[in-house]
Amino acid sequence: MGALGAASCCVIPFALFLAGVSGAWIGNLTALEPYQPIFAGVSLAFIGYGGWRLRRKRGIACADGYCATPQSDWIAKIGLWTAATLVVLAVGFPYAARYFL
């Protein structure tokens, strides 16, 4: 949710433009732009907390269920890195768009 919030001011209008949606109303999609630093900060805080929880797995009680398998660590790491990549792309997109547009 944090990545979507951080990306909503820039990526969504660009994606709509690529899809062929244009017009005067597309300029109104920047209503959440002032809140982008808040969304990005919260997203990075949650990703940091998730990375901390993933590295400090000791002491977590787990029954003989899914969380006891090595595959669960692998899936959690992939999800965490994917989320981190999406947040970095969403935050960096407005700065990189200057060079492409």
Secondary structure, DSSP 8 states (H G I E B T S, - for coil): -HHHHHHTTTHHHHHHHHTT--SGGGGGGGTTGGGHHHHHHHHHHHHHHHHHHHH--TT----SSGGGSHHHHHHHHHHHHHHHHHHHHHHHHHHHHHHH-
